[in-house]
Amino acid sequence: MTSPRRWALPALLLTVVLTGTSTAGAVGSQTAQARASVTGAASETADSAHPAAPSATLQSAAFTAEDSCSRLPIDARAQVPNAVTACVSLDRAPGKASTTILKQAAAAAPPADEPAGSGTDPEFEPEGDDPEPPPPSCALTNPGQWSWSRTGGMCLNGAKVTYTLYDKSGKALGTGLIEVNSTLATSYKSLDLNETITAKLVRVTGDVKSLVVKMQVSCGAGCTTKTKQPWFGSTPMTPGGVKTGKTKYSGDAFAANTTRSSFQTSYKMYVMMPGATPVDPSASWSSPANSKVRCDKEQPRLRGCVIPTDDLPVLTYSRSHPKHGIVVPIYEEIMRRRGTDILHAVNQDKAKTNRDATCKPFTSLYPGQKNADTCDEFPMASTKEGGQNGDLCAELTPQIAANGVWSAPATWPDRPTSRKETCLRLHVTGRVNYSAGGVLGSLRKFQRLVDGDPFRIEFTA
């Protein structure tokens, strides 16, 4: 690499005429025609300096469980002498048990700021006051449905459980209808999972006047059940009566030499006439197999849990962002050349190897001036697609002239761009570099992106 000659007239990768001033924020003022010259296709997007995080996708599946019948215990038959058998059945939710897609508002992640000498990697440890993801909500689900999203937890809404007493001829003597709801909350910064379970005796008929309802929970390998029963005692429930309580799990049971675990939660319900002693569960069920909770300890400081889905997390870059907007049009062009909007996360060790491959050696335009010129690699070092040999990447210095003309000239006149490169090595200030990396860092943090996780990248005005 030759010594820097900043004022030589270089070959341009692309030039966009802007109507804004000569700052990074001017990038957001470009017209649709200018956007088309960068990406090869104009797109309609909402203007926002700090775009909100995309909606969390709420997925759902029909509730299913195991029915059971058992001989009525002698101590309960004193109340209903003719009764000999008790059965518990589950009302099946209408429709198929396939996944449907609903929408739930998600919290916006704040933009990352200057590293202030912290020495952290913004793609793994973004700074700033980070808001909690939205709490789980069952408001949009149908009765008898499970619902879940990656960061919004998992809910069971309105599952119907029917208790029926039969005589020896199989005639029904009475029934009780119980409605079950549960809400399981995950956290991006804790391995603890807290759940609220509610059972309501909706109505009774015939010889069934009241019922005793108990619950017990558990979870699979990789998980520890901390609180197994949401409520205690054998007080009978009468119509309209409600039992509610909390259970707790922890995704901390990592197997040897592993850094993550995936598991389902399981439930047993005991329904009986007053005075009876529970022997076997009356009904049992588990959370859906395609909504396993995944907990990990792969981030530098935080351990946490999510429920991965096929709906990929979205990394959003805004061209009008006041700090890193100046590099977004070039990112966009490179992704257009790559022919995909999907990238894959890697761990911190791989990210360091990738960054060294792209950014070492790196000749600063302002040697001796800290953060005046840094290497911004794209695709990012913390993705599987990063880590390309820096000699094969376009080495550019994005800038905005006083007349509002945005350009990304080749940094060195003897190394012009071929306009076919699919990776970048940009000369930008530490402020720009940290801010751009922090956007991915926030996504990685909130969405618990681990090694191999795919995510989408999109660009807005």
Number of C-alpha atoms within 10 A of each C-alpha: 10 9 9 14 12 13 9 10 12 19 18 18 21 16 17 21 19 20 16 19 17 17 17 22 19 22 32 24 18 20 16 14 14 17 22 13 16 21 19 14 12 14 14 9 11 10 15 14 19 18 19 13 17 16 15 23 23 27 24 25 25 22 25 20 18 13 16 16 15 14 12 20 19 14 12 17 16 11 14 16 10 15 26 19 18 24 20 24 18 20 14 18 18 12 8 10 16 9 14 13 14 16 12 20 14 18 18 17 22 19 22 25 19 18 19 11 8 9 8 14 19 23 25 24 21 27 22 15 10 16 11 15 19 17 16 20 20 22 10 13 20 18 20 23 23 28 32 31 25 26 26 25 27 31 26 25 24 23 24 21 26 20 23 24 26 19 17 10 9 11 11 17 17 19 23 24 22 26 19 22 21 20 23 23 22 27 24 21 18 17 23 23 22 18 20 16 20 20 24 22 23 18 18 21 15 12 17 20 17 21 26 20 26 22 22 17 21 20 20 16 13 19 25 17 18 16 17 16 19 19 18 11 8 15 14 15 20 18 17 11 15 16 18 14 15 17 20 20 21 20 28 20 17 18 11 6 6 11 16 20 21 20 19 19 20 15 18 20 20 18 25 26 25 19 18 17 15 15 10 12 19 24 21 18 16 17 23 20 10 13 25 20 24 22 31 24 22 18 19 12 10 15 22 26 30 28 22 22 16 10 16 17 26 20 21 19 25 25 30 24 26 18 23 24 24 28 27 23 27 24 22 22 19 23 21 16 15 14 9 11 15 17 21 18 23 21 19 20 9 18 22 14 14 26 22 18 18 27 23 13 12 15 16 18 18 13 10 9 9 12 18 15 23 23 23 26 29 26 22 26 28 31 25 21 17 25 24 24 17 21 17 14 21 26 26 26 20 24 20 23 13 11 12 20 19 27 21 24 22 22 27 22 17 11 16 17 21 11 13 12 14 19 29 27 25 25 27 24 17 19 19 24 24 28 25 26 24 26 24 27 25 25 21 24 24 23 23 29 26 20 16 13 17 19 20 15 18 13 17 22 25
